[in-house]
Amino acid sequence: MKIIKGITNWLENHAAVPAYSGWVLAGITICFFGAAMNSMAGWLYVISGVSCAVLAIAAILPPQSLRGLRVTRLPIQPVTAGDELKVELEIRNQSKQPAALIQVVDVLPFVLGTSLKQAIEKILPKDNYRWVYYYPTQRRGIYRWHNVEVKSGAPLGLFWCTRQRECQASAIVYPTVLSLTSCPLIDQIGQKDSLRSDPGGTPLHTATEGLTRSLRPYRTGDPMRLIHWRSSARYGELRVRELEIITGGQEIVIALDSAGNWETENFEQAVIAAASLYFYARRQQMQVQLWTAYTGLLKGDRSVLEALAATNSGEDSNAPQPPSYQMIWLTQNPLTLSSLPNGSRWLLWQDSSSAAKVIINREYPGMIVQVDTPLQSQLQKSASYN
């Protein structure tokens, strides 16, 4: 069966292969030809000859109808996991004859999902057909595929042929970014330093805790505790305090222990947490970078999202840990928590096979993440010495 299937696929991609109706007609033709040889009846020779001519025409025309087709793909815009990818293909008929009854198959990678098909009734000479479809995504990642198949059985449908068209595609699916209204794990960094003066001109950053920096109009989502009621009564509108903390001139690093061994569900949660913490710190106007074992330190929203989309657990470590930065360390290995820089925080995902409670170094505050509890609510809780 494998040999027959291999021969059939080779014929379909290099010549043409009979459809079911083609096999039926070929069988009838053989029967008529055999009857003609036995009876020497001329009309049976005519029928078998006409049938052979029809089969030959049906086998020659489909490959010719596909010869002038060219397929190009428009760039695919990145999306967040759960959103739909917008995929656009242009099929252009460069020949002088119309191309009819065509099927186009976008051969997607199996990790993304099943391939999609589109039937096209006719493409006029020197004209093009644009196929736009939306494909749902479930998991982050960078997905690449290379080929589009064009198929045709025109005009008789007795033979089918398939031709591959190289059409590179790259789709980036970003991890989900949780909308955090607060994150004590980040807010408390540098809180002790903010209680004293800043003689060296250390840069200050807005936060949700610390010294008052300025007042601004209320925006949707601002915590009610930050409303300055006296100023609000004076201006006739809600005014919110902008607070500041001192980070000692150091940048905060969201560090993902991607070189370690993780359970799949835990690692996916850690990636979501890293993205959410990074963008929360950005909204607080703090200097923040992302670190992974493969990429090292990264800045810039797009670079960070692409790195988190591509990262995997157990990846090769190409970059040493940044020892001079205070960081938020995301890991499943509790043994790595004892070597964090001063002022660091941590998030720990425990291996489900380990029932015993992990003993944590009390010098660094952090949190043990519970997989069965919503991650967003846990990130908005105060860090502790678990």
Phi, psi and omega per residue, in radians:
M1 nan -0.710 3.140
K2 -1.132 -0.657 3.129
I3 -1.150 -0.775 3.137
I4 -1.105 -0.748 3.131
K5 -1.122 -0.679 3.108
G6 -1.114 -0.729 3.113
I7 -1.129 -0.738 3.140
T8 -1.091 -0.766 3.126
N9 -1.125 -0.669 3.124
W10 -1.133 -0.762 3.113
L11 -1.105 -0.705 -3.112
E12 -1.147 -0.623 -3.089
N13 -1.544 -0.263 -3.100
H14 -2.074 -0.373 3.116
A15 -2.432 -1.888 3.079
A16 -2.740 2.645 -3.132
V17 -2.174 2.440 -3.107
P18 -1.123 2.462 2.944
A19 -1.397 3.126 -3.134
Y20 -1.028 -0.787 3.116
S21 -1.111 -0.573 3.082
G22 -1.143 -0.739 3.084
W23 -1.111 -0.683 3.123
V24 -1.094 -0.832 3.138
L25 -1.117 -0.668 3.098
A26 -1.102 -0.703 3.099
G27 -1.130 -0.747 3.111
I28 -1.107 -0.689 3.130
T29 -1.083 -0.748 3.115
I30 -1.102 -0.698 3.125
C31 -1.114 -0.758 3.123
F32 -1.128 -0.692 -3.125
F33 -1.165 -0.695 3.082
G34 -1.122 -0.724 3.104
A35 -1.125 -0.653 3.139
A36 -1.150 -0.654 3.131
M37 -1.194 -0.568 -3.137
N38 -1.347 -0.704 -3.050
S39 -1.690 -0.270 -3.086
M40 1.024 0.533 3.131
A41 -1.493 2.235 -3.079
G42 -1.167 -0.633 -3.099
W43 -1.152 -0.506 3.079
L44 -1.230 -0.625 3.046
Y45 -1.111 -0.667 3.136
V46 -1.123 -0.799 -3.133
I47 -1.083 -0.810 -3.130
S48 -1.157 -0.617 3.101
G49 -1.175 -0.750 3.096
V50 -1.100 -0.707 3.129
S51 -1.115 -0.714 3.092
C52 -1.097 -0.680 3.117
A53 -1.135 -0.726 3.108
V54 -1.086 -0.751 3.121
L55 -1.106 -0.678 3.135
A56 -1.153 -0.749 3.111
I57 -1.116 -0.752 -3.136
A58 -1.124 -0.466 3.134
A59 -1.476 -0.453 -3.063
I60 -1.508 -0.671 -2.986
L61 -1.220 -0.708 -3.115
P62 -1.005 -0.803 3.101
P63 -1.090 -0.591 3.128
Q64 -1.191 -0.612 -3.132
S65 -1.199 -0.405 -3.136
L66 -1.629 -0.195 -2.999
R67 -1.111 -0.616 -3.071
G68 -1.604 0.125 -3.100
L69 -1.538 2.308 3.069
R70 -2.174 2.388 -3.079
V71 -2.045 2.248 3.055
T72 -2.191 2.657 -3.095
R73 -2.112 2.354 3.061
L74 -1.425 2.663 3.137
P75 -1.013 2.496 3.140
I76 -1.694 2.137 -3.134
Q77 -1.315 2.438 3.117
P78 -1.090 2.598 3.094
V79 -2.341 2.945 3.061
T80 -1.631 2.578 3.138
A81 -0.928 2.274 -3.065
G82 1.814 -0.369 3.080
D83 -1.547 3.076 -3.096
E84 -1.819 2.385 3.020
L85 -1.354 2.367 3.036
K86 -1.727 1.980 -3.087
V87 -1.960 2.236 -3.116
E88 -2.184 2.251 3.098
L89 -2.181 2.439 3.048
E90 -2.005 2.128 3.103
I91 -1.877 2.028 -3.078
R92 -1.948 2.315 3.092
N93 -1.660 1.830 -3.090
Q94 -1.573 -0.060 -3.120
S95 -1.479 3.070 3.133
K96 -1.644 0.033 3.130
Q97 -2.038 2.552 3.094
P98 -1.164 2.546 3.057
A99 -1.832 2.151 -3.037
A100 -2.163 2.728 3.043
L101 0.908 1.132 -3.092
I102 -1.970 2.522 3.005
Q103 -2.077 2.245 3.128
V104 -1.930 2.281 -3.132
V105 -2.132 2.079 3.034
D106 -1.535 1.941 -3.012
V107 -1.447 1.625 -3.106
L108 -1.390 2.675 3.039
P109 -1.165 2.546 -3.045
F110 -1.120 -0.450 3.134
V111 -1.247 -0.361 3.109
L112 -1.560 -0.672 3.115
G113 2.672 -2.918 -3.104
T114 -1.393 2.618 3.127
S115 -1.206 2.635 -3.118
L116 -1.901 2.589 -3.108
K117 -2.124 2.621 3.093
Q118 -2.443 2.180 3.099
A119 -1.598 2.333 -3.134
I120 -2.116 2.173 -3.092
E121 -1.259 -0.832 -3.097
K122 -2.798 2.477 2.983
I123 -2.159 2.077 -3.100
L124 -1.210 2.783 3.120
P125 -1.007 2.419 3.132
K126 1.037 0.388 3.133
D127 -1.994 2.947 3.124
N128 -2.338 2.783 3.130
Y129 -2.189 2.258 3.129
R130 -1.824 2.177 3.104
W131 -1.903 2.082 3.129
V132 -2.094 2.214 3.065
Y133 -2.445 2.784 -3.122
Y134 -2.039 2.257 -3.062
Y135 -2.080 2.184 -3.114
P136 -1.241 2.575 3.104
T137 -2.082 2.610 3.130
Q138 -2.130 -0.593 -3.083
R139 -2.214 2.609 3.075
R140 -1.130 2.848 3.087
G141 2.645 2.980 3.002
I142 -1.976 1.995 -3.038
Y143 -1.887 2.316 3.125
R144 -2.258 2.421 2.991
W145 -2.539 2.858 -2.829
H146 -2.199 -0.428 -2.940
N147 -2.127 2.609 2.955
V148 -2.194 2.353 3.119
E149 -1.770 2.340 2.999
V150 -2.002 2.269 -3.075
K151 -2.171 2.648 3.093
S152 -2.742 2.561 3.012
G153 -2.207 0.191 -3.066
A154 -1.189 2.594 0.044
P155 -1.708 -0.194 -2.987
L156 -1.771 -0.339 -3.140
G157 1.324 0.245 3.129
L158 -1.502 -0.461 3.101
F159 -2.260 2.541 3.057
W160 -2.059 2.539 3.014
C161 -2.393 2.639 -3.140
T162 -2.239 2.394 3.074
R163 -2.239 2.373 3.113
Q164 -1.499 2.394 3.019
R165 -2.128 2.128 3.120
E166 -1.244 2.159 -3.068
C167 -2.593 1.581 -3.041
Q168 -1.103 2.435 3.097
A169 -2.405 2.473 3.069
S170 -2.441 2.039 -3.121
A171 -2.068 2.197 -3.133
I172 -1.850 2.158 3.098
V173 -1.962 1.926 -3.103
Y174 -1.289 2.703 3.020
P175 -1.235 2.759 3.109
T176 -1.153 2.399 3.070
V177 -1.923 1.985 -3.122
L178 -1.278 2.476 3.115
S179 -1.524 1.699 -3.096
L180 -1.607 2.227 3.048
T181 -1.441 -0.412 3.055
S182 -2.736 2.765 3.096
C183 -2.667 1.565 -3.098
P184 -0.978 -0.466 3.126
L185 -1.026 -0.611 3.103
I186 -1.634 -0.710 -3.068
D187 -1.052 -0.565 -3.059
Q188 -1.468 -0.126 3.108
I189 -1.186 2.176 3.130
G190 1.395 0.121 -3.096
Q191 -1.110 -0.643 3.142
K192 -1.153 -0.676 -3.141
D193 -1.184 -0.470 -3.095
S194 -1.269 -0.187 -3.131
L195 -1.447 -0.199 3.108
R196 -1.992 2.931 -3.084
S197 -1.214 3.038 -3.080
D198 -2.200 1.354 -3.059
P199 -1.192 -0.418 -3.061
G200 -1.599 0.128 -3.139
G201 1.216 0.633 -3.136
T202 -1.149 2.391 -3.129
P203 -1.088 2.431 3.141
L204 -1.840 2.611 -3.093
H205 -2.314 2.521 3.126
T206 -1.188 2.569 3.140
A207 -2.656 -2.998 3.091
T208 -1.832 -0.037 3.070
E209 -2.455 2.588 3.106
G210 2.262 -2.705 -3.099
L211 -1.473 2.586 3.135
T212 -1.216 2.256 3.139
R213 -1.761 -0.856 -3.133
S214 -2.859 3.078 3.077
L215 -2.016 2.533 3.112
R216 -2.547 2.864 3.104
P217 -1.110 2.634 -3.139
Y218 -1.178 2.396 3.040
R219 -2.102 2.595 -3.117
T220 -0.980 2.262 3.141
G221 1.768 -0.206 3.114
D222 -1.185 2.431 3.097
P223 -1.075 2.432 -3.138
M224 -1.118 -0.489 -3.097
R225 -1.198 -0.285 -3.130
L226 -1.573 -0.050 -3.139
I227 -1.215 2.278 3.075
H228 -1.665 1.778 -2.935
W229 -1.216 -0.623 -3.138
R230 -1.116 -0.818 3.114
S231 -1.158 -0.601 3.121
S232 -1.104 -0.716 3.114
A233 -1.183 -0.606 -3.130
R234 -1.223 -0.716 -3.088
Y235 -1.546 -0.231 -3.122
G236 1.370 0.222 3.087
E237 -2.597 2.782 -3.116
L238 -1.192 2.280 3.089
R239 -2.072 2.406 -3.052
V240 -2.013 2.437 3.084
R241 -1.375 2.304 2.952
E242 -1.665 2.127 -3.071
L243 -1.778 2.895 -3.101
E244 -2.458 2.637 3.029
I245 -2.304 2.903 3.110
I246 -1.931 2.262 3.139
T247 -1.902 0.242 3.089
G248 1.166 0.374 3.139
G249 1.350 0.016 -3.116
Q250 -1.660 2.616 3.064
E251 -1.545 2.603 3.063
I252 -1.547 2.393 -3.130
V253 -2.029 2.205 2.967
I254 -1.576 1.872 -2.991
A255 -1.904 2.112 3.136
L256 -1.814 2.141 -3.121
D257 -1.348 1.196 -3.066
S258 -1.332 -0.227 3.102
A259 -1.411 -0.273 -3.123
G260 -1.387 2.986 3.090
N261 -1.574 2.230 -3.067
W262 -2.220 2.656 2.822
E263 -1.300 2.554 -3.009
T264 -1.025 -0.827 -3.106
E265 -1.127 -0.701 3.116
N266 -1.108 -0.738 -3.103
F267 -1.173 -0.677 3.109
E268 -1.105 -0.685 3.064
Q269 -1.122 -0.686 -3.130
A270 -1.139 -0.669 3.103
V271 -1.121 -0.759 3.094
I272 -1.083 -0.726 3.126
A273 -1.122 -0.729 3.136
A274 -1.078 -0.789 3.127
A275 -1.115 -0.730 -3.103
S276 -1.172 -0.745 3.126
L277 -1.139 -0.717 -3.129
Y278 -1.060 -0.862 -3.073
F279 -1.318 -0.430 3.014
Y280 -1.158 -0.782 3.108
A281 -1.099 -0.627 3.093
R282 -1.121 -0.707 3.115
R283 -1.152 -0.479 3.103
Q284 -1.482 0.128 3.110
Q285 1.048 0.650 3.094
M286 -1.735 2.664 3.060
Q287 -1.369 2.077 -3.023
V288 -2.461 2.524 3.068
Q289 -2.334 2.815 3.043
L290 -1.894 2.491 3.046
W291 -2.253 2.286 2.932
T292 -2.256 2.845 -3.076
A293 -1.130 -0.497 -3.081
Y294 -1.542 -0.685 -3.023
T295 -1.676 -0.405 -2.991
G296 1.341 -2.686 -3.107
L297 -1.340 2.385 -3.136
L298 -2.332 2.528 3.005
K299 -2.195 2.797 3.093
G300 1.687 2.291 -3.054
D301 -1.028 -0.835 -3.082
R302 -1.144 -0.739 3.134
S303 -1.104 -0.706 3.141
V304 -1.144 -0.795 -3.125
L305 -1.133 -0.699 3.124
E306 -1.165 -0.670 3.115
A307 -1.141 -0.717 3.130
L308 -1.243 -0.514 3.078
A309 -1.196 -0.575 -3.031
A310 -1.627 -0.297 -2.990
T311 -1.215 2.664 3.091
N312 -2.459 2.710 3.096
S313 -1.257 2.601 3.132
G314 1.273 0.322 -3.120
E315 -1.331 2.814 -3.115
D316 -1.106 2.413 3.129
S317 -1.582 1.888 3.134
N318 -1.792 -0.158 -3.047
A319 -2.324 2.338 3.069
P320 -1.254 2.736 3.100
Q321 -1.156 2.481 3.120
P322 -1.328 1.720 -2.995
P323 -1.272 -0.370 -3.024
S324 -1.550 -0.083 -3.103
Y325 -1.815 2.502 2.938
Q326 -1.358 2.396 -2.969
M327 -2.352 2.876 2.919
I328 -1.912 1.936 -2.979
W329 -1.690 2.122 -3.139
L330 -1.881 2.035 -3.009
T331 -2.644 2.889 2.972
Q332 -1.960 -0.029 -3.109
N333 -1.853 1.854 -3.105
P334 -1.167 -0.322 -3.122
L335 -1.195 -0.345 -3.124
T336 -1.431 -0.138 -3.050
L337 -1.337 -0.299 -3.071
S338 -1.414 -0.182 -3.063
S339 -1.986 0.440 -3.122
L340 -1.384 2.637 3.062
P341 -1.147 2.798 3.126
N342 -1.043 2.479 3.111
G343 1.425 0.121 -3.085
S344 -1.445 2.891 3.056
R345 -2.249 2.982 -3.129
W346 -2.609 2.686 2.956
L347 -2.193 2.226 -3.064
L348 -2.116 2.211 2.995
W349 -1.769 2.164 -3.109
Q350 -1.519 2.518 3.044
D351 -1.125 2.308 -3.100
S352 -1.133 -0.385 3.127
S353 -1.367 -0.209 -3.134
S354 -1.726 1.916 -3.110
A355 -1.526 -0.380 -3.097
A356 -1.313 2.599 3.107
K357 -1.304 2.360 -3.101
V358 -1.368 2.373 3.088
I359 -1.502 2.123 -3.025
I360 -1.884 2.511 3.010
N361 -1.135 2.080 -3.031
R362 -1.327 -0.047 -3.123
E363 -1.251 -0.457 -3.075
Y364 -2.059 2.144 3.107
P365 -1.290 2.615 3.126
G366 -3.014 -2.782 -3.017
M367 -2.645 2.408 2.983
I368 -1.606 2.089 -3.063
V369 -1.438 2.283 3.069
Q370 -1.648 2.099 -3.049
V371 -1.130 -0.569 -3.075
D372 -1.498 0.076 3.102
T373 -1.936 2.450 -3.136
P374 -0.921 2.273 -3.072
L375 -1.137 -0.655 -3.088
Q376 -1.060 -0.780 3.140
S377 -1.160 -0.564 3.136
Q378 -1.245 -0.667 3.133
L379 -1.185 -0.361 -3.136
Q380 -1.623 0.087 3.076
K381 -1.582 2.772 3.116
S382 -1.238 2.468 3.063
A383 -1.229 2.614 -3.132
S384 -2.454 3.074 3.076
Y385 -1.688 1.373 -3.070
N386 -1.184 nan nan
